[in-house]
Amino acid sequence: MKSFLLIGMGKFGRMLGQKMIEMGDEITVVDKNEDAINAVAPKYTNALIANCMNIDNLKAMDVPSYDACIVAIGDDFQASLEIASNLKDLGAKRIISRAATEIQSKFLMRVGADEVIYPDRDIADKLAIRLNSSNVINYIDLDSRYSLFEIACPAKWVGKKLIDINPRKKLGMNILTVKKGSEVLYTLDGEYVFEAGDQLVVFGNTETILKFTNSMK
């Protein structure tokens, strides 16, 4: 079980905290707004009302004891910046901060953040890709060039073997596995025959895969 200090109980913080609880993590949540904490307190063992821009308040939370500290504040960049700096000064093992822009990310990294996330941008990117290709079911951006996609099996592949399609050589992408409803095939060899309804987990160049999915009928 991992332990986390989650600062900021806005919509993103609440959703993140709920998911982490479901995964069995030990979470301490903090917000300076009493109403925000009162609304979520029954779900958590530790729910604190405190202004984390005050380093003395953070000192009382034993920051170094957590596996990671997450600054989930989205509407006050100055607060995010100061809190990340305070966490660094107090010896946080890992600091993850939320940002809206690249310039915010640069400042957060300079004051001590180990990782910066862009939840709004990431959601927008995923939605834009899904809207522009009806065959894309899901998408994970790994870096500026490569991604993982979950796509519908092309109709022209149905009934054909993976070895005959040879997507790595002919299309420049790798099929990692196949999903059939809730079932995932953990082993996939060249003799696999594609079926209607298959969902393919594909890795490769983002632009290449998008061009392919947009060409699917």
C-alpha positions in Angstrom: 0.0 0.0 0.0 1.3 3.4 -1.0 0.7 6.7 0.9 0.0 10.0 -0.7 -0.5 13.6 0.3 -3.1 15.1 -2.0 -3.5 18.9 -1.8 -6.5 20.5 -3.5 -10.0 19.1 -3.3 -11.4 20.6 -6.5 -13.1 18.4 -9.1 -9.8 16.9 -10.3 -8.5 16.3 -6.8 -11.8 14.6 -5.7 -11.8 12.3 -8.8 -8.1 11.4 -8.3 -8.5 10.8 -4.6 -11.6 8.5 -5.2 -9.7 6.5 -7.8 -6.7 6.1 -5.5 -8.9 4.9 -2.6 -10.3 2.3 -4.9 -6.8 1.1 -5.7 -6.1 0.7 -1.9 -3.8 3.7 -1.4 -3.6 5.5 1.9 -4.5 9.2 1.2 -4.3 12.3 3.3 -6.3 15.1 1.6 -5.8 18.8 2.3 -7.6 22.0 1.3 -7.8 25.4 2.8 -11.6 25.5 2.1 -13.5 24.0 5.0 -16.6 23.2 2.9 -14.4 21.3 0.4 -12.9 19.1 3.2 -16.2 18.5 5.0 -17.7 17.2 1.7 -15.1 14.5 1.3 -13.9 13.8 4.9 -16.1 10.7 5.4 -14.2 8.9 2.7 -10.7 9.5 4.1 -8.9 8.5 7.3 -7.0 11.9 7.2 -8.7 15.0 5.9 -7.2 18.3 6.9 -8.2 22.0 6.6 -5.0 23.9 6.1 -3.4 26.5 3.9 -0.3 24.7 2.4 1.2 28.0 1.3 2.2 28.3 5.0 5.2 26.0 5.4 4.6 25.6 9.1 1.3 23.9 8.3 3.1 21.5 5.9 5.7 20.7 8.5 3.0 19.2 10.8 2.1 16.7 8.0 5.4 14.9 8.0 5.9 15.4 4.2 8.9 13.1 3.8 6.8 10.1 5.0 4.6 10.0 1.9 5.5 8.2 -1.3 4.5 11.2 -3.3 2.9 14.6 -2.7 0.3 15.8 -5.3 -0.6 19.4 -5.8 -3.9 19.2 -7.6 -4.8 22.9 -7.4 -6.0 24.2 -10.8 -7.3 27.7 -10.3 -4.4 29.4 -8.4 -1.0 29.0 -10.0 0.7 31.1 -7.4 -0.5 28.8 -4.7 0.7 25.7 -6.7 4.1 27.3 -7.2 4.6 28.1 -3.5 3.3 24.8 -2.3 5.6 22.8 -4.6 8.5 24.9 -3.4 7.5 24.3 0.3 7.2 20.6 -0.3 10.7 20.5 -1.9 12.2 22.4 1.1 10.6 19.9 3.5 12.1 16.9 1.7 9.2 15.4 -0.2 10.2 12.2 -2.0 8.3 13.0 -5.1 6.3 16.1 -6.1 3.6 15.9 -8.8 2.0 19.3 -9.7 -0.9 20.2 -12.0 -0.4 22.8 -14.7 -2.4 24.4 -17.5 0.4 25.7 -19.8 4.0 24.9 -20.7 5.3 28.1 -19.0 3.6 27.0 -15.7 5.3 23.6 -16.1 8.7 25.2 -16.5 8.3 27.3 -13.3 7.0 24.3 -11.3 9.9 22.2 -12.4 12.3 25.0 -11.4 11.0 25.2 -7.8 11.1 21.4 -7.3 8.3 19.5 -9.0 9.4 16.1 -10.2 6.5 15.7 -12.6 3.9 18.0 -14.1 0.5 16.9 -15.4 -2.0 18.6 -17.7 -5.4 17.0 -17.1 -7.3 19.5 -19.1 -5.0 19.4 -22.1 -4.8 15.6 -22.0 -8.6 15.2 -22.0 -8.8 17.7 -24.9 -6.2 15.9 -26.9 -7.9 12.5 -26.4 -11.3 13.9 -27.4 -9.9 15.6 -30.5 -8.3 12.4 -31.7 -11.5 10.4 -31.0 -13.6 12.9 -32.8 -11.3 12.9 -35.9 -11.3 9.1 -36.1 -14.4 7.1 -35.3 -12.2 3.9 -35.3 -10.1 5.1 -32.3 -11.6 3.7 -29.0 -8.8 4.9 -26.7 -5.4 6.6 -26.8 -2.4 7.1 -24.6 0.3 9.6 -25.7 3.7 8.2 -24.7 5.8 11.1 -26.0 5.8 13.6 -28.8 6.0 10.9 -31.5 4.7 7.6 -30.2 1.4 6.4 -28.7 -0.7 3.4 -27.8 -4.0 3.2 -29.5 -7.0 1.0 -29.0 -8.7 0.7 -32.4 -11.5 -1.3 -34.0 -10.4 -4.1 -36.2 -10.5 -3.1 -39.8 -13.2 -4.9 -41.7 -10.8 -6.0 -44.4 -8.7 -7.8 -41.8 -11.5 -10.0 -40.6 -10.8 -13.7 -41.4 -7.1 -13.1 -42.1 -4.1 -14.1 -40.1 -1.8 -11.6 -38.3 1.2 -13.0 -40.1 -0.4 -12.3 -43.5 -1.4 -8.8 -42.5 2.1 -8.1 -41.2 1.3 -4.6 -39.8 4.8 -4.0 -38.4 6.5 -4.3 -41.9 3.7 -3.1 -44.1 2.1 -0.4 -41.9 4.9 0.6 -39.4 2.9 -0.3 -36.3 2.9 -3.2 -33.7 -0.2 -5.0 -32.5 0.4 -5.7 -28.9 -2.7 -7.6 -28.0 -6.4 -8.0 -28.9 -9.4 -7.3 -26.7 -12.7 -9.3 -27.1 -15.2 -7.5 -25.0 -13.8 -7.7 -21.5 -11.4 -10.5 -22.4 -7.7 -9.7 -23.2 -5.6 -12.1 -25.2 -2.3 -12.3 -23.2 -0.5 -14.2 -26.0 -0.8 -13.3 -29.6 1.1 -15.1 -32.4 1.2 -14.9 -36.1 -1.4 -17.5 -36.6 -4.1 -15.5 -34.9 -7.2 -14.9 -37.1 -8.9 -11.6 -36.7 -12.6 -11.6 -36.0 -15.4 -9.0 -36.3 -15.6 -7.0 -33.1 -11.9 -7.3 -32.2 -10.4 -4.3 -30.5 -6.6 -4.0 -31.3 -4.1 -2.5 -28.9 -1.5 -0.9 -31.2 1.8 0.8 -30.7 3.6 3.1 -33.1 4.1 6.6 -34.5 1.1 8.7 -33.6 0.8 10.3 -37.1 1.2 7.0 -38.9 -1.6 5.3 -36.8 -4.0 8.2 -37.2 -3.5 8.2 -41.0 -4.2 4.5 -40.9 -7.4 4.7 -38.8 -8.7 7.6 -40.9 -8.3 5.4 -44.0 -10.3 2.6 -42.5 -13.7 1.9 -43.9 
